[in-house]
């Protein structure tokens, strides 16, 4: 069980690294004014999303549900887990929206400014803080 927990945490750290960096790339891409720079951002965004962030998300979810499978009745009877799963569902939706934005930038159809992406970049920080508190402190 401890190996599964370790793998879950490693995958989660990798997922969040991608979830933090990808919107930061959107900030720079939205502000970029030269074609070679925009093309470079397209490659970076695609590789980060497909090669690191998405596989890390899948691994995080697999190892997380594997952990719960050791004692599903016990875990699902605790309210902190329900709150954590809700936040994870929001983060998964955020992840897939980032994938949509990768496509928007790929198609050169972005209409939002770098300021929007600066604010957009903040949501996963709050989710990370809440998820870590829920999983370690288990306040309810």
C-alpha positions in Angstrom: 0.0 0.0 0.0 2.8 2.4 0.8 4.3 1.9 -2.7 0.9 2.8 -4.3 0.7 5.9 -2.1 4.3 6.9 -3.1 3.4 6.4 -6.8 0.2 8.4 -6.3 2.1 11.3 -4.8 4.8 11.2 -7.5 2.2 11.2 -10.2 0.3 14.0 -8.5 3.4 16.2 -8.2 4.1 15.7 -12.0 0.5 16.4 -12.8 0.5 19.7 -10.9 3.8 20.7 -12.4 2.2 20.5 -15.8 -1.0 22.1 -14.6 1.0 25.0 -13.2 3.3 25.4 -16.2 0.8 24.9 -19.1 -1.3 28.0 -18.3 1.9 30.0 -17.8 2.9 29.0 -21.3 -0.6 30.3 -22.4 0.3 33.7 -20.8 3.5 34.0 -22.8 1.9 32.6 -26.0 -1.0 35.1 -25.8 1.6 38.0 -25.4 3.9 36.7 -28.1 3.9 38.8 -31.2 6.3 37.0 -33.6 5.5 33.9 -35.6 8.5 31.8 -34.7 7.8 32.4 -31.0 4.1 31.4 -31.4 5.2 28.2 -33.3 7.6 27.4 -30.5 4.9 27.8 -27.9 2.6 25.5 -29.8 5.2 22.7 -29.7 5.9 23.3 -26.0 2.2 23.3 -25.1 1.4 20.2 -27.1 4.4 18.2 -25.7 3.7 19.3 -22.1 0.0 18.5 -22.3 0.2 15.2 -24.1 3.6 13.9 -23.0 3.7 14.8 -19.3 0.5 16.4 -17.9 -2.1 13.9 -19.3 -0.1 10.7 -18.5 0.5 12.1 -15.0 -3.2 12.8 -14.5 -4.1 9.3 -15.5 -1.4 7.8 -13.2 -2.6 10.0 -10.3 -6.2 8.9 -10.8 -5.3 5.2 -11.2 -3.1 5.1 -8.1 -5.6 7.2 -6.1 -8.5 4.9 -6.8 -6.1 1.9 -6.2 -5.5 3.4 -2.7 -9.3 3.8 -2.1 -9.8 0.2 -3.2 -8.0 -1.1 -0.2 -10.9 0.1 2.0 -13.7 1.6 -0.1 -16.3 1.4 2.7 -14.0 3.1 5.1 -12.9 5.8 2.7 -16.3 6.6 1.2 -17.8 6.9 4.7 -15.6 10.0 5.3 -16.7 13.4 4.2 -13.2 14.7 3.6 -12.9 12.2 0.7 -16.1 13.4 -0.9 -14.8 17.0 -0.8 -11.4 15.9 -2.2 -13.1 13.9 -5.0 -15.2 17.0 -5.9 -12.1 19.1 -6.1 -10.3 16.4 -8.2 -13.3 16.4 -10.6 -13.0 20.2 -11.0 -9.2 19.8 -11.6 -9.8 17.1 -14.2 -12.3 19.4 -16.0 -9.7 22.2 -15.7 -7.1 19.8 -17.2 -9.4 19.0 -20.2 -10.1 22.7 -20.7 -6.4 23.3 -20.8 -6.3 20.7 -23.6 -9.0 22.6 -25.4 -6.9 25.8 -25.0 -3.9 23.9 -26.5 -6.0 23.3 -29.6 -7.3 26.9 -29.6 -3.7 28.2 -29.7 -2.7 25.5 -32.2 -5.4 26.8 -34.5 -4.3 30.4 -34.0 -7.8 31.2 -32.7 -7.1 32.5 -29.2 -9.0 35.7 -28.5 -8.1 36.1 -24.8 -5.3 38.3 -23.4 -2.3 37.2 -21.4 -4.1 38.9 -18.4 -6.9 36.3 -18.6 -4.4 33.5 -18.5 -2.6 35.0 -15.6 -5.8 34.7 -13.6 -6.7 31.3 -15.1 -3.3 30.1 -13.8 -4.3 30.6 -10.2 -7.2 28.1 -9.8 -5.1 25.0 -9.5 -3.1 26.6 -6.7 -6.2 26.8 -4.5 -7.3 23.3 -5.4 -3.8 21.9 -4.5 -3.9 23.6 -1.1 -7.4 22.3 -0.4 -6.7 18.8 -1.5 -3.5 18.5 0.5 -5.3 19.8 3.6 -8.2 17.4 3.1 -5.9 14.4 2.6 -3.5 15.1 5.5 -5.6 16.9 8.1 -8.9 15.3 7.3 -10.8 18.1 8.9 -14.2 16.4 8.7 
